[in-house]
Amino acid sequence: MSIDRIPGFLPCSVPLAVPGSRRTERCYALHGKARDRDPGWNTQVELVLVDAERDVRNVLGYHQTPDRFVCDVEPGWRVLGWRMADGSLPFGDYDQVDPDLAQIDALPEPCGAAELDATLAFRMPGNDSPAWPSLLT
């Protein structure tokens, strides 16, 4: 599925980076190569996150669906892109992404482990324990 068809995702109207970019991150950018590709359901990835102040943070997390990533991070961060946690390059070389050019409002917020558990944890009849353990433990 193309990311253009996912509600909340806007097409990239600015370049990922320009020759004069002060800093760039190397990753599969959600507005670049990761636009139409994903690492697969429940794959561990290193997420490249950006906030409104254009700070960048790298955290381990999981890919759930094209618009859903899971990691333990406080609110306010958006997913700029990702790298495979095992270091592989399934889609060739990474995109060069300038966080200062990122369209913050068009990037998804990662969900935390508690939110994911609440989504996945259905209860079996007569059983008070969740059927799915946390994916981050």
Protein Blocks (a to p, Z undefined) as FASTA:
>chain_A
ZZklpghiacdfbdfbdfklmbdcddddfklmmmmgcebehiacddddddfkopacdddd
ddfbfmbccddddehiacfbdcdfklpafkopaddddfklpcfklpccdddfklmmmmmm
ccdehiabdfbdcfkZZ
